[in-house]
């Protein structure tokens, strides 16, 4: 199973606990909706649609990375939500909400590279 059956009675030995059930479902729903609105075959040919799609994906990616049940890397999740001390529980169980990205119109040219950061 990819998501826990429920958040309060999850079993880390049988279920993947990277996200709460709600957050896992909302990530999938938002990602699927973005792809439905901006299909790859259309976005590849349309600069305006690319400029709309990628900021949405960046907001979703930020939210997904923020509300994960891990300690910095996706190698493994905590046993139970928040781990033994539960110190990150508020961040983990908080519901994912999309917000408008801050876009800066600037005279400076920017470059994006798809390479390994090392």
C-alpha positions in Angstrom: 0.0 0.0 0.0 1.4 3.4 -0.9 -0.6 5.4 1.7 -1.6 4.6 5.2 -5.2 3.5 5.6 -5.6 6.1 8.3 -3.2 8.5 10.0 -4.0 7.7 13.6 -3.8 3.9 13.2 -1.0 3.5 10.7 1.5 0.6 10.8 5.0 1.5 9.6 5.8 -2.2 9.2 3.1 -2.7 6.6 2.4 0.8 5.2 4.6 3.5 3.6 4.4 6.6 5.8 6.1 9.2 3.7 2.9 11.3 3.8 -0.3 11.4 5.8 -3.2 9.8 3.9 -4.8 13.3 3.2 -1.5 14.8 2.0 -0.6 11.8 -0.2 -4.0 11.9 -1.8 -4.0 15.7 -2.4 -0.5 15.6 -3.9 -1.7 13.0 -6.4 -4.9 14.9 -7.1 -3.2 18.3 -7.7 -0.4 16.7 -9.8 -3.0 14.9 -12.0 -5.0 18.1 -12.4 -1.9 20.1 -13.4 -1.1 17.4 -16.0 -4.8 17.4 -17.3 -4.7 21.2 -17.6 -1.3 21.3 -19.2 -0.6 18.0 -21.1 3.0 17.5 -22.0 2.4 17.3 -25.8 0.8 20.8 -25.7 3.2 22.4 -23.2 6.2 21.3 -25.2 5.0 23.5 -28.1 3.4 26.4 -26.2 5.7 28.8 -24.2 2.8 30.5 -22.5 1.4 27.2 -21.2 4.9 26.2 -20.0 5.1 29.5 -18.1 1.8 28.6 -16.4 2.6 24.9 -15.7 6.0 25.1 -14.1 5.3 27.6 -11.3 2.3 25.3 -10.3 4.6 22.3 -10.2 7.2 24.2 -8.2 4.6 25.1 -5.6 3.4 21.5 -5.4 7.0 20.3 -5.1 7.8 22.7 -2.3 4.6 21.6 -0.4 5.4 18.0 -0.9 9.0 18.4 0.4 7.8 20.4 3.4 5.1 18.1 4.6 7.0 14.8 4.4 7.5 12.3 7.3 11.2 12.3 6.8 14.3 14.0 8.3 15.7 15.7 5.2 16.0 12.8 2.8 13.5 10.5 1.2 15.6 7.4 2.0 13.3 6.3 4.8 10.3 7.6 6.7 9.9 7.9 10.5 8.3 5.0 12.4 4.9 6.5 13.0 4.3 10.1 12.1 6.9 12.5 13.5 9.3 9.8 14.7 9.9 8.9 18.4 9.9 12.4 19.7 7.2 13.8 17.4 9.1 17.1 17.2 8.2 17.6 13.5 4.6 16.4 13.8 3.0 19.8 13.1 4.9 20.2 9.9 4.1 16.6 8.8 0.4 16.5 9.6 -0.4 20.0 8.4 -2.6 19.9 5.3 -1.0 20.8 2.0 -2.4 24.0 0.6 -1.4 25.5 -2.7 -0.6 29.2 -2.7 0.3 31.6 -5.5 4.0 31.7 -6.2 5.9 34.9 -6.0 7.0 35.7 -9.5 9.5 38.5 -10.1 9.5 40.4 -13.4 13.1 41.5 -13.8 15.4 42.9 -16.4 18.0 40.3 -15.5 18.3 37.2 -17.5 18.0 33.9 -15.6 19.2 30.4 -16.6 18.0 27.1 -15.4 20.2 24.0 -15.7 19.1 20.4 -15.3 22.3 19.0 -13.9 23.5 17.3 -10.7 24.2 19.9 -8.0 27.5 18.2 -7.1 
